[in-house]
Amino acid sequence: MLPLIIVASFFLLGWASTEDCPYDRLSTQHTFCRKPNLSCNIHHSGVRKRHIEEILKVHNLYRSGVAQGKESRALGGSLPKASNMMQMVRYLNTYCLSSQLIL
């Protein structure tokens, strides 16, 4: 009985100490689940509107190559053609924030 209580205590302590992160269902190491870096001196984040069109253009150019099966840098060789890979037509600030957190 005592081992069961000890195991249950560790489980409950671990569960109570974890903060909820909406992205932990994707990965426990997701960028948004990391604790903030207190030594970071960035006071402004975001992408200027004039850059969004360029980001979408470059993303869709790369996406097109992947969809056509032209990407050859994958592990094990080329990737297969995509049957229904949609273009990105809208840039979400979530993508921007996620990218900036990685840097």
C-alpha positions in Angstrom: 0.0 0.0 0.0 2.8 2.4 0.8 4.4 2.1 -2.6 1.1 3.0 -4.2 0.8 6.1 -2.0 4.4 7.1 -2.9 3.8 6.7 -6.7 0.4 8.6 -6.5 2.1 11.4 -4.5 4.8 11.8 -7.2 2.2 11.8 -9.9 0.0 14.4 -8.2 3.0 16.6 -7.4 4.2 16.5 -11.0 0.7 17.1 -12.3 0.2 20.1 -10.0 3.5 21.7 -10.8 3.0 21.6 -14.6 1.6 24.8 -16.1 -1.1 24.3 -18.7 0.2 25.1 -22.2 -2.4 24.9 -25.0 0.3 23.6 -27.4 1.6 20.7 -25.2 -0.7 18.3 -27.0 1.5 18.9 -30.1 4.8 18.6 -28.2 5.9 19.1 -24.6 8.9 21.0 -26.0 6.7 23.4 -28.1 8.1 26.9 -28.3 5.0 28.4 -26.6 5.4 26.0 -23.6 8.9 27.2 -22.7 9.3 29.6 -19.8 10.2 33.2 -20.8 13.8 34.2 -20.9 14.1 36.9 -18.3 17.4 38.2 -19.7 15.8 38.9 -23.1 15.9 42.6 -24.0 13.5 42.5 -27.0 10.8 45.2 -26.4 9.1 44.9 -29.8 7.9 41.9 -31.7 5.9 41.3 -34.8 6.2 41.5 -38.5 5.6 44.7 -40.4 2.8 44.6 -42.9 5.1 45.2 -45.8 7.0 42.0 -45.0 3.9 39.7 -44.8 3.4 39.5 -48.5 7.0 38.6 -49.1 6.8 35.9 -46.3 3.7 34.4 -47.9 5.3 34.5 -51.4 8.4 32.7 -50.3 6.5 30.2 -48.1 4.2 29.3 -51.0 7.1 29.0 -53.5 8.7 26.5 -51.1 5.4 24.8 -50.5 4.8 24.4 -54.2 8.1 22.6 -54.7 7.3 20.2 -51.8 3.8 19.6 -53.2 5.2 18.8 -56.7 7.6 16.3 -55.2 10.7 18.4 -55.9 12.0 18.5 -52.4 15.1 16.2 -52.3 16.6 17.1 -48.9 14.3 14.8 -46.9 15.8 11.9 -45.0 15.8 9.0 -47.3 15.5 11.0 -50.5 12.7 12.9 -52.2 9.3 13.4 -50.7 6.2 12.1 -52.6 3.9 14.6 -54.4 1.1 16.0 -52.3 -2.4 15.3 -53.5 -4.1 18.4 -51.9 -1.6 20.8 -50.2 -3.2 24.2 -49.9 -1.5 27.5 -50.2 -1.1 29.8 -47.2 -3.2 32.8 -48.0 -3.3 34.4 -44.6 -0.4 35.2 -42.2 -1.3 34.6 -38.6 0.5 36.5 -35.8 0.8 33.2 -34.0 3.3 32.0 -36.7 5.3 35.2 -36.2 5.4 34.9 -32.5 6.4 31.3 -32.6 9.2 32.0 -35.1 10.5 34.9 -32.9 10.5 32.7 -29.8 12.8 30.2 -31.5 15.4 32.9 -32.1 
